[in-house]
Amino acid sequence: MKKIFLLLLPVVCWCAEPIGTVIAVTGDVKAIDSKKNSRILAVQSGVFVGDTLITDEVAKGQIQFNDGTLLLLIPGSQLDLNSYGNSRFSSTLAQGGIRVSTGLIAKKNPENFEINTANATIGVRGTIFETRLYLGSLLVGSSQGGVVVKNQGGTLDIATDQFAEAPAKNVPPHTLDSRPAPLDLAVFEPPSNGGVPFQPTGAGAVAGKMASGGFPWGTAIGSVAVMAAALGVVGAAASQNPTTSAH
């Protein structure tokens, strides 16, 4: 009788490393990976390149990326994580809105940090800002640092605590009398169960610790450049209109 010998080899799993960690969540927040697999995100869940992050109409999710970037998705948002690494951060906001406190990538290589939308690309240089696609317009607010809103119609500079609206890619951006209702900071408040507040703290200030790596995330006074892309306008379904603007 022949004896059969089996050679058992260890199984090696080449798993992608997460680029960030969920630090607070409320409601139904999910990720759809590049293979169209869906998973529910909870505190300590990892997020990966190729993920599409989605919040339902009452959900929020706050994520801390490995370079210290802090990002909040408001209800009804969709954000694609296009690329991360080699000092680059690229994502696409398809709907809804986000609030961002930038980290080391924007500090060291600001030209490599971008958030795309259907009607604009947002580039940053270390700041805290809010942006939202709302009823066909791009609304931008600066909580800390200067912002440049640029499209085919013209260019507009706003400073800290100023706000702008770009109604369409070929309409000159204009300032708003006050913070528009869709950018109300209450909308961008982090989840109460462990969320990290967005605090303007000055250049290089340490506002917390990263979820991985142990590096501090901080905020530095800088500028945000909003450059229109010739791709049309996307509106998010909502019931409010932006506040009356000053021309």
C-alpha positions as CSV (number, residue, x, y, z in Angstrom):
1,M,0.0,0.0,0.0
2,K,1.4,3.3,-1.0
3,K,1.8,6.0,1.5
4,I,0.8,9.6,0.5
5,F,2.6,12.4,2.1
6,L,1.1,15.9,2.1
7,L,3.3,18.9,2.3
8,L,1.5,21.6,4.2
9,L,2.7,25.1,3.3
10,P,1.8,28.2,5.2
11,V,-0.8,30.4,3.5
12,V,0.4,33.9,2.8
13,C,-2.2,36.6,2.4
14,W,-1.1,39.8,0.6
15,C,-3.6,42.1,2.1
16,A,-3.8,45.9,1.4
17,E,-3.0,48.1,4.3
18,P,-5.7,50.6,5.3
19,I,-5.0,54.2,4.5
20,G,-7.2,55.5,7.3
21,T,-9.4,54.5,10.3
22,V,-13.0,55.3,11.2
23,I,-12.9,57.1,14.5
24,A,-16.5,58.0,14.9
25,V,-19.7,57.0,13.1
26,T,-23.5,57.4,13.5
27,G,-26.1,55.9,11.4
28,D,-25.5,53.7,8.4
29,V,-22.1,54.3,6.8
30,K,-20.7,51.8,4.3
31,A,-17.8,51.3,2.0
32,I,-17.9,49.7,-1.4
33,D,-14.5,48.4,-2.6
34,S,-13.0,48.2,-6.1
35,K,-14.6,44.8,-6.5
36,K,-18.0,46.1,-5.6
37,N,-18.1,44.3,-2.3
38,S,-20.0,46.3,0.4
39,R,-19.3,46.4,4.1
40,I,-20.7,48.4,7.0
41,L,-18.2,50.7,8.7
42,A,-17.9,51.0,12.4
43,V,-15.4,52.6,14.8
44,Q,-11.9,51.1,14.1
45,S,-12.9,50.0,10.6
46,G,-10.2,50.5,8.1
47,V,-10.7,52.3,4.7
48,F,-8.7,51.5,1.6
49,V,-7.7,52.9,-1.8
50,G,-10.5,52.2,-4.2
51,D,-13.2,52.4,-1.5
52,T,-16.4,54.5,-2.1
53,L,-17.6,55.8,1.2
54,I,-21.4,56.4,1.5
55,T,-23.5,57.9,4.3
56,D,-27.2,57.6,4.4
57,E,-29.5,60.5,4.9
58,V,-29.0,60.6,8.7
59,A,-25.5,59.2,9.0
60,K,-22.1,60.8,9.6
61,G,-18.6,59.3,9.5
62,Q,-15.3,60.7,10.6
63,I,-12.1,59.2,9.4
64,Q,-8.5,59.9,10.3
65,F,-6.0,59.1,7.6
66,N,-2.5,57.9,8.1
67,D,-0.9,61.3,7.4
68,G,-3.2,62.9,10.0
69,T,-5.8,64.3,7.6
70,L,-9.2,64.4,9.4
71,L,-12.3,64.1,7.3
72,L,-16.0,64.2,8.1
73,L,-18.7,63.0,5.7
74,I,-22.1,64.6,6.3
75,P,-25.4,62.9,5.7
76,G,-26.2,61.9,2.1
77,S,-22.6,61.9,0.9
78,Q,-20.5,59.8,-1.4
79,L,-16.7,60.0,-1.5
80,D,-14.4,57.9,-3.7
81,L,-10.9,57.3,-2.4
82,N,-8.9,57.4,-5.6
83,S,-5.3,57.3,-4.5
84,Y,-3.2,57.6,-1.4
85,G,0.5,57.2,-0.9
86,N,3.8,58.5,-2.2
87,S,2.8,61.9,-0.7
88,R,-0.5,62.0,-2.6
89,F,-4.2,62.2,-1.6
90,S,-6.8,62.2,-4.3
91,S,-10.6,61.7,-3.8
92,T,-13.8,62.5,-5.6
93,L,-16.9,64.0,-3.9
94,A,-19.8,62.7,-6.0
95,Q,-22.6,64.2,-3.7
96,G,-23.1,65.7,-0.3
97,G,-20.4,67.4,1.6
98,I,-17.2,67.1,3.7
99,R,-15.2,69.0,6.2
100,V,-11.4,68.5,6.2
101,S,-8.5,69.4,8.4
102,T,-5.5,68.6,6.3
103,G,-2.4,66.7,7.5
104,L,1.2,66.0,6.5
105,I,0.5,65.4,2.7
106,A,-1.0,68.8,2.3
107,K,1.7,70.4,4.5
108,K,4.7,68.8,2.6
109,N,3.2,68.4,-0.9
110,P,0.1,70.7,-1.2
111,E,0.0,70.3,-4.9
112,N,-0.6,66.5,-4.4
113,F,-3.7,66.9,-2.3
114,E,-7.0,67.2,-4.2
115,I,-10.7,66.7,-3.9
116,N,-12.5,66.4,-7.2
117,T,-16.1,67.2,-7.9
118,A,-18.1,67.2,-11.1
119,N,-17.7,71.0,-11.4
120,A,-14.5,71.8,-9.5
121,T,-11.2,70.5,-8.1
122,I,-10.2,71.6,-4.6
123,G,-6.6,71.9,-3.8
124,V,-5.3,72.8,-0.3
125,R,-2.4,74.1,1.6
126,G,-3.0,73.1,5.2
127,T,-6.3,74.5,6.3
128,I,-9.8,73.7,7.7
129,F,-12.6,74.1,5.1
130,E,-16.1,73.0,4.3
131,T,-17.4,72.3,0.8
132,R,-20.7,71.0,-0.4
133,L,-22.5,70.4,-3.7
134,Y,-25.9,71.8,-3.2
135,L,-28.7,72.4,-5.8
136,G,-26.3,72.7,-8.7
137,S,-23.9,75.1,-6.9
138,L,-20.5,74.6,-5.3
139,L,-20.4,76.2,-1.8
140,V,-17.1,76.8,-0.1
141,G,-16.3,78.1,3.4
142,S,-13.0,78.7,5.1
143,S,-12.8,78.2,8.9
144,Q,-9.1,78.8,8.8
145,G,-6.9,80.1,5.9
146,G,-7.4,81.7,2.6
147,V,-9.5,80.3,-0.2
148,V,-9.3,80.9,-4.0
149,V,-12.4,80.1,-6.0
150,K,-11.5,79.9,-9.7
151,N,-13.6,78.9,-12.7
152,Q,-14.1,79.9,-16.4
153,G,-16.0,83.0,-15.2
154,G,-13.3,84.4,-13.0
155,T,-11.4,84.2,-9.7
156,L,-12.4,85.1,-6.2
157,D,-10.3,85.2,-3.0
158,I,-11.9,84.8,0.4
159,A,-10.3,84.8,3.8
160,T,-11.0,83.1,7.1
161,D,-14.7,83.1,8.0
162,Q,-15.7,84.2,4.5
163,F,-17.8,82.2,2.0
164,A,-18.3,81.8,-1.7
165,E,-20.6,80.3,-4.2
166,A,-19.8,79.1,-7.7
167,P,-23.2,78.5,-9.3
168,A,-21.8,77.0,-12.5
169,K,-18.4,76.5,-14.2
170,N,-18.9,79.6,-16.5
171,V,-20.5,81.9,-13.9
172,P,-18.1,84.2,-11.9
173,P,-17.9,83.0,-8.3
174,H,-19.2,85.6,-5.8
175,T,-19.0,86.2,-2.1
176,L,-22.0,85.5,0.2
177,D,-23.3,87.9,2.9
178,S,-22.9,85.3,5.6
179,R,-22.4,81.5,6.0
180,P,-25.0,79.9,3.9
181,A,-27.4,77.5,5.6
182,P,-26.1,74.4,3.7
183,L,-22.7,75.1,5.2
184,D,-24.0,75.6,8.7
185,L,-21.3,74.2,11.1
186,A,-24.0,72.2,12.9
187,V,-24.3,70.1,9.7
188,F,-20.5,69.4,9.9
189,E,-20.5,68.6,13.7
190,P,-18.6,65.3,14.3
191,P,-20.5,62.4,15.8
192,S,-20.8,62.8,19.6
193,N,-19.6,59.2,20.2
194,G,-15.9,59.8,19.9
195,G,-15.8,62.4,17.2
196,V,-12.8,64.8,17.1
197,P,-13.7,68.5,16.9
198,F,-12.3,70.6,14.1
199,Q,-10.5,73.3,16.0
200,P,-8.6,76.1,14.3
201,T,-5.4,75.9,16.3
202,G,-2.7,77.7,14.3
203,A,0.2,76.7,12.2
204,G,1.6,73.3,13.0
205,A,-0.4,72.9,16.2
206,V,-1.1,69.4,17.5
207,A,-4.8,68.8,17.8
208,G,-4.8,65.1,18.3
209,K,-3.1,61.8,17.5
210,M,-3.3,59.7,14.4
211,A,-5.2,56.4,14.6
212,S,-2.1,54.7,13.2
213,G,1.6,55.6,13.3
214,G,1.3,57.8,16.3
215,F,2.0,61.0,14.4
216,P,0.1,64.1,15.4
217,W,-2.4,65.7,13.1
218,G,-2.6,69.4,13.1
219,T,-3.8,72.4,11.1
220,A,-1.8,75.1,9.4
221,I,-3.0,78.4,8.1
222,G,-2.8,78.2,4.4
223,S,-5.0,78.5,1.3
224,V,-7.5,76.5,-0.7
225,A,-7.6,76.7,-4.5
226,V,-10.9,75.8,-6.1
227,M,-10.2,75.3,-9.8
228,A,-13.2,74.6,-12.1
229,A,-13.1,71.5,-14.3
230,A,-15.1,71.5,-17.5
231,L,-17.3,68.7,-16.5
232,G,-20.7,70.2,-15.8
233,V,-22.6,70.7,-12.6
234,V,-23.9,68.2,-10.1
235,G,-26.7,69.1,-7.7
236,A,-27.5,67.3,-4.4
237,A,-31.1,66.7,-3.6
238,A,-32.1,69.0,-0.7
239,S,-34.9,71.2,0.5
240,Q,-33.1,74.5,1.2
241,N,-31.7,77.2,-1.0
242,P,-28.4,78.9,-0.4
243,T,-28.7,82.3,1.3
244,T,-28.8,85.4,-0.8
245,S,-25.4,86.4,-2.1
246,A,-23.7,89.7,-2.3
247,H,-22.6,90.7,-5.8
